[in-house]
Amino acid sequence: MSEPLHALNVLHATTHKGYPSWAAPMPASAVGTQGWSVLQADWPLPCATLRQSALTHNLNWMQRLVRQAGVDLAPHGKTTLSPELFQAQLQAGAWGITVANVWQLALAVSWGVRRALIANQILLPHDLAWLDRLQQQHPDLRVVCWLDSHAQLHAIVAAQLSTPVRVVIELGLAGGRTGCRDDEQTFKLALATKDCPAIYLQGLACYEGLWASGDDAADAALVCGLMQRLHTIAQACDQAGLFAHAPEILLTAGGSAVFDLVAAQLIPSTGPTGATWSRPVRGLLRSGCYLTHDHGTYQRYMGLIQKRLTQRGLAGQVWSCGGLQAALEVWTVVQSRPESHLAILNAGKRDLSFDVGLPSPQRWLPQGHTELLDCPSGWRITALNDQHAYLDLSAAADADTALSLQVGDRVALGISHPCTTFDKWRWMPTVNDQGDIVGAITTGF
């Protein structure tokens, strides 16, 4: 992998929120050698952090799961958009990185990524021309995009690119986002690519994540039906010779909610009617949030995943050291105690996720203490403003503990849905379980 451009990025207090004003500017790679801690008295807060032990665990855990399922991982990079974390995922064994648009692709390529999925429809002349330039500049770059309409196909043809666009046809679900709703129309679109020199058909894609409900039976039925549909159409395309330009057939799916169900069914050993495939079939799971996991939405799904893995006899192989672990926390300080059961923290919507559940108090450090304490279960965040969080202490079982929380104490908030915390930070320190800073990552948002 080539030297990533992020090595030239320099952290500075005026451009990187959460970086100390008293520190000299430095590259992210040097931060871990400074002997800093996010718990030291003069550390700027709020500050988003990543627990290194959880990151390492999650990288290894997911790779074990996909190996057991016989598929590969192309994690969605929009979650972190971080060169350091992309490299960690690739070094752990990921096939490539998934991105959402050509701009994200260009960033990923500058960071050394050479295999990528664009999980979206590319059709604007500007984006198609940029994609074409990237492929000309990097002959070893392999990019596969989503296709779901004849109008998009015509836009690609009209762009007159120097390199054919590799595509997978996206299957959609009623009421969802993009993707072909009707299977007959899906196959007709696939047929239209056969004699089109501007397009190389590589396989099929789908996405189940928006429909995951947490109802085990309903989620299993959803994924089973979608995978059967994926396989049936893919086999019809294969029998019609539509994958002539594909060294292998790509079948890709998978959000971060029911990825275990998807991974187990993504590629069949034979076609749905028992026929063999004309070439190898590669399954690509696109889960992105697994790397940091969370303390909310995905944590709730994890219990169901553990149950299903146990039922399939895989818990001992995959579930060593438990499931995925929450790595992302935003450290805050109590800046006001205006009422007896209310504390105001100095972080809000500008600093952390709130789109899929509010954050939750996890750990706290009273002033003058050196040992981190678990937050009482009754503490909860009830509201966020742009720069403030309302910590309600009224339900705490230990009233004395609630009353002891003081202005200046530090509180770590766990996140639900990590994607929309990452895009609020240009860097994050990686820390050990005691809060000592052992490294740093940057983001490209």
Sequence and secondary structure as in RCSB ss.txt:
>XXXX:A:sequence
MSEPLHALNVLHATTHKGYPSWAAPMPASAVGTQGWSVLQADWPLPCATLRQSALTHNLNWMQRLVRQAGVDLAP
HGKTTLSPELFQAQLQAGAWGITVANVWQLALAVSWGVRRALIANQILLPHDLAWLDRLQQQHPDLRVVCWLDSH
AQLHAIVAAQLSTPVRVVIELGLAGGRTGCRDDEQTFKLALATKDCPAIYLQGLACYEGLWASGDDAADAALVCG
LMQRLHTIAQACDQAGLFAHAPEILLTAGGSAVFDLVAAQLIPSTGPTGATWSRPVRGLLRSGCYLTHDHGTYQR
YMGLIQKRLTQRGLAGQVWSCGGLQAALEVWTVVQSRPESHLAILNAGKRDLSFDVGLPSPQRWLPQGHTELLDC
PSGWRITALNDQHAYLDLSAAADADTALSLQVGDRVALGISHPCTTFDKWRWMPTVNDQGDIVGAITTGF
>XXXX:A:secstr
    GGGG EE TTTSTTS TTS  EEGGGGGGS  BTTSTT  SSEEEEEHHHHHHHHHHHHHHHHHHT EE  
BGGGT  HHHHHHHHHHT S EEESSHHHHHHHHHTT  EEEEEEE   HHHHHHHHHHHHH TT EEEEEE  H
HHHHHHHHH  SS EEEEEEB  TTSSSSB  HHHHHHHHHHTTT TTEEEEEEE   GGG  S HHHHHHHHHH
HHHHHHHHHHHHHHTTTTTT SSEEEEE  SSSHHHHHHHSS SS TTS   SS EEEEE   GGGT  SSHHHH
HHHHHHHHHHHTT HHHH TT S    EEEEEEEEEEEETTEEEES  TTTS  TTS  EEEEEE TT  S EE 
 TT EEEEE SS EEEE TT S HHHHHH  TT EEEEE SSTHHHHTT SEEEEE TTSBEEEEEE   
